Structures are given as structure tokens and as C-alpha cells.
Amino acid sequence: MTSLRLLATSIAITTAMSSAAFAQTTLTMWYHGAGNEVESNIVNQIISDFNASQSDWVVEMQSFPQAAYNDSVVAGALAGNLPDILDVDGPVMPNWAWSGYMQPLQIDEAKIANYLPGTKGVWNGELYSIGLWDAAISLVTRQSYLDELGLRTPTLAEPWTGEEFMDALAKAKASGNFDYALDLGTAWTGEWYPYAFSPFLQSFGGDIIDRSTYTSAEGVLNGDAAVAFGNWWQGLFEDGYAQATQDPADRDNGFNSGKYAFSWNGNWAALGTLDAYDDVLFLPAPDFGNGSKIGAASWQFGVSAASEHPEGASAFIEFALQDKYLAEFSNGIGLIPATASAAAMTENYKEGGPLAVFFDLSEAQALVRPVTPGYVVAAKVFEKALADIANGADVQDALDSAVDEIDADVAKNDNYGF
């Protein structure tokens, strides 16, 4: 009888364990990082840790190439097969929320109180997404170049003025030591243009759209300040300081091989540059009259509107907010940790670290791209206008045409709710 009771107990325990296993609910996740082995490994580690930490949910990830990711999400939304968890580029989030692709997060917002502002995806007064990192751009050069050219080393408190920046480019060109004075990264297209170049426009006093109403670009993208920016932008190429068309290999390795005196590039590329030189400087953006500006908001996690388990999807995202994961991303691919406490856990962003300046730049200079569902259209219009101007188009005409396109899209979409 004792052996029968033991057998029955064993069967009951096994049945209970099987029932618990079957009770776990699968949460699907789409991610943009296919092809980036380091990044994918970190995300997979977070998923593995989360799955092992509780018995309610199992997250399964599908990765997409970044270039195809946004189109895949839009297609998935139209087909009605979005996953539970999405990652989303920060400036795109308002469009996805407005379009009904996403729903607000169900997380304890006290846990993100100390996050960098650019990591918080807020639309219509609600938190829809949160990033584990941010990205920042700096003007990259070497101390030896500044010394050779007789240039002042700018600081966060006293960045170069626009006049000083142009003097630096002129001296670099005149030295004959470089193929071009400035690497702008024009080999990259798409989001790079508004992220990297609209801060110059904003420093001149213009913008992609009027942020006071979000209903028109008139006056801010084609007014006097914007035209001054456009003339300056066109002059960079006409005067031979930068390339309107660039070989991708030069973008990847040109500065590190000595082809450029300065490079306008992000913290994600900084580790490679530190390997190339021992006197690298990451300088603040020049001030063209209305303050030094750089872009803010990188990739973030959110919950799709199609998810039947938003509490589980939100639980995974909240789990991922731990400083140790923020530090792992930073150590792995050079990104800015979302919190100062995570930065202190890293070699590069801790106090005195070689990339600590990027955290300071993000705090002091970062400006999010226009927070509107119409941004996804305006960004492409802005990119085309800048490419046309770089290739010789009339500045006023190009900017007026851009305003017309942006305003037509806003009107067609009933002002996007504004």
C-alpha cells in the first residue's frame, strides 16, 4: 500500500508540473536586430532570464533586418498578425500609436523616473514605449588635428560657434592632409537625415514642423532661418568640405583611416574610433545661433494593440529595465545607458570613462524629433529636400516644396488629431 501511495503521489506531482508547464502563455516578440550578433545575443539573454524567472509567460522572438523592419510591422498590422511585443524607433512610435498598432504600457513608471528623457516614448500623455539606451551624435576629431590646425578645443559649456566651425573646416581643407574636411555620413539614408541633420536646422532657428501646433511646416522649414541653414548646407558640398555622395566604405572606415579631419557620427561607432586612435575627441555640436542641438530617442520596447496579454508583455519589458541589461547593451555595442546608475556599471560611460561625454551630451543638447504621427512622412520629405539641396537644387524652392508636401499630408490626415 505504501508503494501505491508513493506512486500516486509521484503521478500527482508529475501531472501538476505538466499542468503548470502547459499553463504558460507564449508571448511573441518582433525585433529589428537581425544580423547584429552582439545585440541579438543580449536580447536573447534577457528573454532567457525572463522565461526562467517566472512560470506564467514564455517570450519567443523573431528578428528582422533593420532596413525591412518598419515595413514588416505595417504589413503585419494590416494583415492582423502583429506580435505581443514590438520594438519601435522612438520618433516612429507616435505614428504607430495613432494608427492603432500599439497600446500604452502597463509598467511601474517609478522605475523609469531616472531614465534619460529621450528613452521615454510618450504620446498623447501616455507612455507607449521605453528604451534601454539612447544614442547621441558628436563631432569626432583628434586632439592632434586641432593642435596642427591651431584650433580651440570646444567644450560643452563653450561649443564652437558656427563661424568657428566653418573656420575649422576651411583650415582642414587648406592643410591638404585630408580627402575632405568633414564626414557627414551621406552614405547613410533614411532616418539618418532627420536624426543627424535636423539639429543643424534647429540650431539655425528652424525646424521640420511648427511644434507649437504640429499642423504646418510653414515658416519653420522655409523661413529665413531655414533658408540660411539650406544655404549653409549647400555650401558644404559646393565648397568641397563634404561629399553629397559617399562610398559606404568611407563612412565606415574613412575617419579611422585618416581621410577626414572631422566626422559627424554617433556613439555606436565610437568604440571602433577609440581602437584606431589614442587622442580621439568627441566634441559638442556647433552653435549656429540658437544653441547646440543633437537628436534624441533610439529604439524602444512597446506592446502591440493586437496583444491579448498586455500584462505579460509589459511584465517582460519591465523585467528588461534592470541596470545590468542596460550596462550589457552599452558594453556590447557602445550605446548610452538609459540611467546614470547603469552608466556607472560600464567601462566606457562610468565617470572618467572614454565615452562618458556622450551621456553629458545627451542630457545637455538632445532634442527629440517632432512628436507627431506625421513625422514618418515629414522625415522622408526632409531627407529628399536635403539631398536635392546638396546636389544643387534651389534652396528656397526645395524648402517650399517640402512645406507643401508636409502640410498636404497633415491636412489629409485631419491634422493627426492636433
Solvent accessible surface area in square Angstrom, and as a share of the most:
residue,aa,sasa,rsa
1,M,160,0.71
2,T,81,0.47
3,S,78,0.50
4,L,109,0.54
5,R,144,0.53
6,L,119,0.59
7,L,102,0.51
8,A,60,0.46
9,T,74,0.43
10,S,59,0.38
11,I,100,0.51
12,A,59,0.46
13,I,97,0.49
14,T,79,0.46
15,T,77,0.45
16,A,60,0.46
17,M,130,0.58
18,S,46,0.30
19,S,61,0.39
20,A,53,0.41
21,A,61,0.47
22,F,179,0.75
23,A,73,0.56
24,Q,57,0.25
25,T,39,0.23
26,T,65,0.38
27,L,0,0.00
28,T,59,0.34
29,M,0,0.00
30,W,28,0.10
31,Y,1,0.00
32,H,7,0.03
33,G,5,0.05
34,A,38,0.29
35,G,87,0.84
36,N,58,0.30
37,E,130,0.58
38,V,70,0.40
39,E,11,0.05
40,S,20,0.13
41,N,84,0.43
42,I,17,0.08
43,V,1,0.01
44,N,70,0.36
45,Q,85,0.38
46,I,3,0.01
47,I,12,0.06
48,S,60,0.39
49,D,42,0.22
50,F,5,0.02
51,N,36,0.18
52,A,91,0.71
53,S,66,0.42
54,Q,50,0.22
55,S,70,0.45
56,D,85,0.44
57,W,36,0.13
58,V,38,0.22
59,V,4,0.02
60,E,98,0.44
61,M,47,0.21
62,Q,101,0.45
63,S,42,0.27
64,F,29,0.12
65,P,78,0.49
66,Q,107,0.47
67,A,107,0.83
68,A,44,0.34
69,Y,0,0.00
70,N,53,0.27
71,D,106,0.55
72,S,30,0.19
73,V,0,0.00
74,V,55,0.32
75,A,58,0.45
76,G,4,0.04
77,A,25,0.19
78,L,148,0.74
79,A,77,0.60
80,G,64,0.61
81,N,90,0.46
82,L,23,0.12
83,P,6,0.04
84,D,15,0.08
85,I,0,0.00
86,L,0,0.00
87,D,1,0.01
88,V,0,0.00
89,D,16,0.08
90,G,7,0.07
91,P,8,0.05
92,V,10,0.06
93,M,3,0.01
94,P,3,0.02
95,N,21,0.11
96,W,5,0.02
97,A,12,0.09
98,W,101,0.35
99,S,45,0.29
100,G,45,0.43
101,Y,29,0.11
102,M,8,0.03
103,Q,36,0.16
104,P,46,0.29
105,L,20,0.10
106,Q,101,0.45
107,I,20,0.10
108,D,70,0.36
109,E,102,0.46
110,A,77,0.60
111,K,112,0.47
112,I,5,0.03
113,A,67,0.52
114,N,130,0.67
115,Y,12,0.05
116,L,6,0.03
117,P,102,0.64
118,G,6,0.06
119,T,0,0.00
120,K,63,0.27
121,G,5,0.05
122,V,70,0.41
123,W,31,0.11
124,N,123,0.63
125,G,72,0.70
126,E,86,0.38
127,L,11,0.06
128,Y,23,0.09
129,S,0,0.00
130,I,0,0.00
131,G,0,0.00
132,L,1,0.00
133,W,9,0.03
134,D,1,0.00
135,A,9,0.07
136,A,0,0.00
137,I,1,0.00
138,S,0,0.00
139,L,2,0.01
140,V,7,0.04
141,T,0,0.00
142,R,52,0.19
143,Q,58,0.26
144,S,34,0.22
145,Y,18,0.07
146,L,0,0.00
147,D,95,0.49
148,E,118,0.53
149,L,24,0.12
150,G,60,0.58
151,L,24,0.12
152,R,88,0.32
153,T,51,0.30
154,P,6,0.03
155,T,70,0.41
156,L,71,0.35
157,A,103,0.80
158,E,105,0.47
159,P,27,0.17
160,W,6,0.02
161,T,62,0.36
162,G,9,0.09
163,E,135,0.61
164,E,54,0.24
165,F,3,0.01
166,M,52,0.23
167,D,62,0.32
168,A,0,0.00
169,L,0,0.00
170,A,41,0.32
171,K,79,0.33
172,A,0,0.00
173,K,105,0.44
174,A,89,0.69
175,S,42,0.27
176,G,64,0.61
177,N,95,0.49
178,F,30,0.13
179,D,93,0.48
180,Y,73,0.28
181,A,1,0.01
182,L,2,0.01
183,D,2,0.01
184,L,5,0.02
185,G,0,0.00
186,T,12,0.07
187,A,25,0.19
188,W,74,0.26
189,T,96,0.56
190,G,35,0.34
191,E,54,0.24
192,W,18,0.06
193,Y,11,0.04
194,P,0,0.00
195,Y,15,0.06
196,A,0,0.00
197,F,0,0.00
198,S,1,0.01
199,P,3,0.02
200,F,5,0.02
201,L,1,0.00
202,Q,13,0.06
203,S,1,0.01
204,F,36,0.15
205,G,42,0.40
206,G,8,0.08
207,D,17,0.09
208,I,0,0.00
209,I,4,0.02
210,D,41,0.21
211,R,65,0.24
212,S,95,0.61
213,T,66,0.38
214,Y,28,0.11
215,T,42,0.25
216,S,31,0.20
217,A,0,0.00
218,E,104,0.47
219,G,45,0.43
220,V,35,0.20
221,L,1,0.00
222,N,18,0.09
223,G,19,0.18
224,D,131,0.68
225,A,35,0.27
226,A,0,0.00
227,V,29,0.16
228,A,45,0.35
229,F,1,0.00
230,G,0,0.00
231,N,84,0.43
232,W,30,0.11
233,W,1,0.00
234,Q,23,0.10
235,G,16,0.16
236,L,0,0.00
237,F,24,0.10
238,E,121,0.54
239,D,75,0.39
240,G,28,0.27
241,Y,27,0.10
242,A,4,0.03
243,Q,34,0.15
244,A,30,0.23
245,T,113,0.66
246,Q,13,0.06
247,D,79,0.41
248,P,86,0.54
249,A,58,0.45
250,D,26,0.14
251,R,7,0.02
252,D,87,0.45
253,N,89,0.45
254,G,1,0.01
255,F,11,0.05
256,N,45,0.23
257,S,74,0.48
258,G,24,0.23
259,K,75,0.32
260,Y,2,0.01
261,A,0,0.00
262,F,0,0.00
263,S,3,0.02
264,W,1,0.00
265,N,17,0.09
266,G,2,0.02
267,N,0,0.00
268,W,84,0.30
269,A,34,0.26
270,A,2,0.02
271,L,51,0.25
272,G,38,0.37
273,T,11,0.07
274,L,52,0.26
275,D,127,0.66
276,A,46,0.36
277,Y,32,0.12
278,D,143,0.74
279,D,33,0.17
280,V,21,0.12
281,L,40,0.20
282,F,18,0.07
283,L,7,0.03
284,P,9,0.05
285,A,1,0.00
286,P,2,0.01
287,D,40,0.21
288,F,32,0.13
289,G,63,0.60
290,N,79,0.41
291,G,28,0.27
292,S,18,0.12
293,K,54,0.23
294,I,1,0.00
295,G,2,0.02
296,A,3,0.02
297,A,10,0.08
298,S,14,0.09
299,W,28,0.10
300,Q,3,0.01
301,F,6,0.03
302,G,0,0.00
303,V,0,0.00
304,S,0,0.00
305,A,47,0.36
306,A,55,0.43
307,S,12,0.08
308,E,149,0.67
309,H,56,0.25
310,P,25,0.16
311,E,87,0.39
312,G,0,0.00
313,A,0,0.00
314,S,1,0.01
315,A,41,0.32
316,F,2,0.01
317,I,0,0.00
318,E,40,0.18
319,F,45,0.19
320,A,1,0.01
321,L,13,0.07
322,Q,65,0.29
323,D,43,0.22
324,K,94,0.40
325,Y,2,0.01
326,L,0,0.00
327,A,5,0.04
328,E,67,0.30
329,F,0,0.00
330,S,1,0.01
331,N,74,0.38
332,G,30,0.29
333,I,31,0.16
334,G,0,0.00
335,L,15,0.07
336,I,0,0.00
337,P,0,0.00
338,A,0,0.00
339,T,9,0.05
340,A,64,0.49
341,S,65,0.42
342,A,0,0.00
343,A,6,0.04
344,A,69,0.54
345,M,104,0.46
346,T,1,0.01
347,E,120,0.54
348,N,23,0.12
349,Y,7,0.03
350,K,77,0.33
351,E,174,0.78
352,G,78,0.75
353,G,11,0.11
354,P,70,0.44
355,L,0,0.00
356,A,19,0.15
357,V,48,0.28
358,F,0,0.00
359,F,23,0.10
360,D,66,0.34
361,L,1,0.01
362,S,8,0.05
363,E,111,0.50
364,A,66,0.51
365,Q,12,0.05
366,A,35,0.27
367,L,59,0.29
368,V,51,0.29
369,R,11,0.04
370,P,1,0.00
371,V,51,0.29
372,T,2,0.01
373,P,0,0.00
374,G,6,0.05
375,Y,1,0.01
376,V,41,0.24
377,V,51,0.29
378,A,4,0.03
379,A,7,0.06
380,K,146,0.62
381,V,13,0.08
382,F,0,0.00
383,E,35,0.16
384,K,120,0.51
385,A,6,0.04
386,L,0,0.00
387,A,32,0.25
388,D,51,0.26
389,I,0,0.00
390,A,11,0.09
391,N,105,0.54
392,G,50,0.48
393,A,36,0.28
394,D,84,0.44
395,V,10,0.06
396,Q,73,0.33
397,D,89,0.46
398,A,15,0.11
399,L,1,0.00
400,D,51,0.27
401,S,60,0.38
402,A,2,0.01
403,V,2,0.01
404,D,94,0.49
405,E,86,0.39
406,I,3,0.01
407,D,37,0.19
408,A,63,0.49
409,D,16,0.08
410,V,3,0.02
411,A,70,0.55
412,K,158,0.67
413,N,38,0.20
414,D,119,0.62
415,N,54,0.28
416,Y,7,0.03
417,G,73,0.70
418,F,95,0.39
